[in-house]
Amino acid sequence: MRYERPTTLKAAAQMLAKEKGQAFILAGGTDLLVRLRTGFIEPDLIVDIKGINGSKAIQKTATGFKIGAAVSGAELGEHAALKKAWPGVVEAANLIGSKQVQGRCTMSGNLCNASPAADSVPALVAAAAKAVIVGPKGKRTVAVEEIPVGPGKTSLKKGEIIESIVLPKRPPKSGDAYLRFIPRTEMDIAVVGVGVSLTLDGKGVVTKARVALGAVAPTVRLVPAAAKALIGTKMDKAALDAMAAACSAACSPIDDKRGTRDFRIKVAGVLARRAAVIARKRAGGK
Ligand SMILES: Cc1cc2nc3c(=O)[nH]c(=O)nc-3n(C[C@H](O)[C@H](O)[C@H](O)COP(=O)(O)OP(=O)(O)OC[C@H]3O[C@@H](n4cnc5c(N)ncnc54)[C@H](O)[C@@H]3O)c2cc1C
């Protein structure tokens, strides 16, 4: 097995594209090394992206935030401006693993591992985040929800690397939140995860909303019907009931030892309602 640590994205993409055997990108390694040590994968090439220029940077730009692919959860949690603008995204990323895992794990790795239960992904989808992808054929930008296509599978082509995740600039009176249900207090896989992002007008009426669910389908699911139930309302009981029902209706979960199908469907509605109320408070609403 070869280990490479290139300093440019172009070099990294070329190495990955040229490799005839199994090649993997290494960001934090918190998923990859577990799969390697347990024998699930036997890579011929590992390309570590932490040495790439800009991969560890969080940039505040005129249009939002650009988060390099190797930025760890701990670094996200220490960035005051990012936390203020996108508290839900940061809290979702900071739920991943433990202190040790936080020092390494990345949102891009969480996205590319393509687990239906990945914690940062529903929050990123609710935030309308985009992934900037660099590959042998150049650069493209896609909505994060287009990256995972099934458990453990992504839409990335051979040689493609996520360079950064871009979060849009927020209008005033905006807020977001992420909540998950797990059987333990920490260090567990989400049974259901919900990300909500919304914007209010001066009277407290929801003008924009996005709601995304994790762990209730083969990929994280954006739920436009749930957003529609909130938009144009002050999030009264009827609106929240309609949103919760839309979330439950969007679920097609599995039964497993962490939760039954029926339980997941019910909890999706309950958590969505709670996350929406937190997001509204953060947006300056009552
Ligand atoms: C003890 C423990 C607890 C955990 N708890 C949680 C949890 O609570 N919630 C949760 O969601 N996850 C959890 N995880 C899983 C893991 O920590 C996360 O999925 C993490 O975000 C992965 O990021 P990483 O940078 O370590 O990815 P890596 O392991 O480096 O990579 C993961 C996959 O993505 C690919 N990849 C990485 N970066 C890129 C890129 N820039 N472009 C293209 N492909 C890329 C890799 O090739 C690999 O296939 C846990 C893991 C452990 C070991």
The ligand as an SDF file (V2000), in Angstrom:
LIG
                    3D

 53 58  0  0  0  0  0  0  0  0999 V2000
  -15.6660    6.1600   17.7440 C   0  0  0  0  0  0  0  0  0  0  0  0
  -16.3890    6.7560   16.5510 C   0  0  0  0  0  0  0  0  0  0  0  0
  -17.5730    7.4460   16.7600 C   0  0  0  0  0  0  0  0  0  0  0  0
  -18.2490    8.0040   15.6780 C   0  0  0  0  0  0  0  0  0  0  0  0
  -19.4030    8.7050   15.9270 N   0  0  0  0  0  0  0  0  0  0  0  0
  -20.0760    9.2570   14.8910 C   0  0  0  0  0  0  0  0  0  0  0  0
  -21.2720   10.0120   15.1290 C   0  0  0  0  0  0  0  0  0  0  0  0
  -21.7120   10.2010   16.2650 O   0  0  0  0  0  0  0  0  0  0  0  0
  -21.9110   10.5290   14.0630 N   0  0  0  0  0  0  0  0  0  0  0  0
  -21.4410   10.3770   12.7820 C   0  0  0  0  0  0  0  0  0  0  0  0
  -22.0640   10.8990   11.8530 O   0  0  0  0  0  0  0  0  0  0  0  0
  -20.3160    9.6710   12.5340 N   0  0  0  0  0  0  0  0  0  0  0  0
  -19.6250    9.1200   13.5520 C   0  0  0  0  0  0  0  0  0  0  0  0
  -18.4740    8.4070   13.3110 N   0  0  0  0  0  0  0  0  0  0  0  0
  -17.9950    8.2400   11.9420 C   0  0  0  0  0  0  0  0  0  0  0  0
  -16.9140    9.2700   11.4950 C   0  0  0  0  0  0  0  0  0  0  0  0
  -16.2150    9.8140   12.5840 O   0  0  0  0  0  0  0  0  0  0  0  0
  -17.5370   10.4170   10.6720 C   0  0  0  0  0  0  0  0  0  0  0  0
  -18.2370    9.8920    9.5530 O   0  0  0  0  0  0  0  0  0  0  0  0
  -16.4960   11.4540   10.2160 C   0  0  0  0  0  0  0  0  0  0  0  0
  -17.1250   12.6880    9.9460 O   0  0  0  0  0  0  0  0  0  0  0  0
  -15.6840   11.0350    9.0070 C   0  0  0  0  0  0  0  0  0  0  0  0
  -14.7650   12.0650    8.6870 O   0  0  0  0  0  0  0  0  0  0  0  0
  -13.2280   11.7560    8.3870 P   0  0  0  0  0  0  0  0  0  0  0  0
  -12.6110   13.0510    7.9890 O   0  0  0  0  0  0  0  0  0  0  0  0
  -12.6050   11.0490    9.5270 O   0  0  0  0  0  0  0  0  0  0  0  0
  -13.3730   10.7890    7.1410 O   0  0  0  0  0  0  0  0  0  0  0  0
  -12.3530    9.6970    6.5710 P   0  0  0  0  0  0  0  0  0  0  0  0
  -12.3610    8.4850    7.4290 O   0  0  0  0  0  0  0  0  0  0  0  0
  -11.0290   10.3080    6.2750 O   0  0  0  0  0  0  0  0  0  0  0  0
  -13.0800    9.3950    5.1820 O   0  0  0  0  0  0  0  0  0  0  0  0
  -14.3730    8.8120    5.1420 C   0  0  0  0  0  0  0  0  0  0  0  0
  -14.7090    8.4490    3.6790 C   0  0  0  0  0  0  0  0  0  0  0  0
  -14.8600    9.6220    2.8930 O   0  0  0  0  0  0  0  0  0  0  0  0
  -13.8780    9.6960    1.8490 C   0  0  0  0  0  0  0  0  0  0  0  0
  -13.4400   11.0970    1.8420 N   0  0  0  0  0  0  0  0  0  0  0  0
  -12.9430   11.7900    2.9070 C   0  0  0  0  0  0  0  0  0  0  0  0
  -12.7190   13.0680    2.5580 N   0  0  0  0  0  0  0  0  0  0  0  0
  -13.0620   13.1910    1.2570 C   0  0  0  0  0  0  0  0  0  0  0  0
  -13.0510   14.2780    0.3270 C   0  0  0  0  0  0  0  0  0  0  0  0
  -12.6330   15.5010    0.6920 N   0  0  0  0  0  0  0  0  0  0  0  0
  -13.4640   14.0590   -0.9380 N   0  0  0  0  0  0  0  0  0  0  0  0
  -13.8970   12.8250   -1.3200 C   0  0  0  0  0  0  0  0  0  0  0  0
  -13.9320   11.7500   -0.4880 N   0  0  0  0  0  0  0  0  0  0  0  0
  -13.5270   11.9290    0.7960 C   0  0  0  0  0  0  0  0  0  0  0  0
  -12.7880    8.7110    2.2660 C   0  0  0  0  0  0  0  0  0  0  0  0
  -12.0790    8.1940    1.1850 O   0  0  0  0  0  0  0  0  0  0  0  0
  -13.6100    7.6470    2.9990 C   0  0  0  0  0  0  0  0  0  0  0  0
  -14.2040    6.7790    2.0710 O   0  0  0  0  0  0  0  0  0  0  0  0
  -17.7460    7.8470   14.3660 C   0  0  0  0  0  0  0  0  0  0  0  0
  -16.5400    7.1620   14.1630 C   0  0  0  0  0  0  0  0  0  0  0  0
  -15.8670    6.6180   15.2500 C   0  0  0  0  0  0  0  0  0  0  0  0
  -14.5660    5.8780   15.0150 C   0  0  0  0  0  0  0  0  0  0  0  0
  1  2  1  0
  2  3  1  0
  2 52  2  0
  3  4  2  0
  4  5  1  0
  4 50  1  0
  5  6  2  0
  6  7  1  0
  6 13  1  0
  7  8  2  0
  7  9  1  0
  9 10  1  0
 10 11  2  0
 10 12  1  0
 12 13  2  0
 13 14  1  0
 14 15  1  0
 14 50  1  0
 15 16  1  0
 16 17  1  0
 16 18  1  0
 18 19  1  0
 18 20  1  0
 20 21  1  0
 20 22  1  0
 22 23  1  0
 23 24  1  0
 24 25  2  0
 24 26  1  0
 24 27  1  0
 27 28  1  0
 28 29  2  0
 28 30  1  0
 28 31  1  0
 31 32  1  0
 32 33  1  0
 33 34  1  0
 33 48  1  0
 34 35  1  0
 35 36  1  0
 35 46  1  0
 36 37  1  0
 36 45  1  0
 37 38  2  0
 38 39  1  0
 39 40  1  0
 39 45  2  0
 40 41  1  0
 40 42  2  0
 42 43  1  0
 43 44  2  0
 44 45  1  0
 46 47  1  0
 46 48  1  0
 48 49  1  0
 50 51  2  0
 51 52  1  0
 52 53  1  0
M  END
$$$$
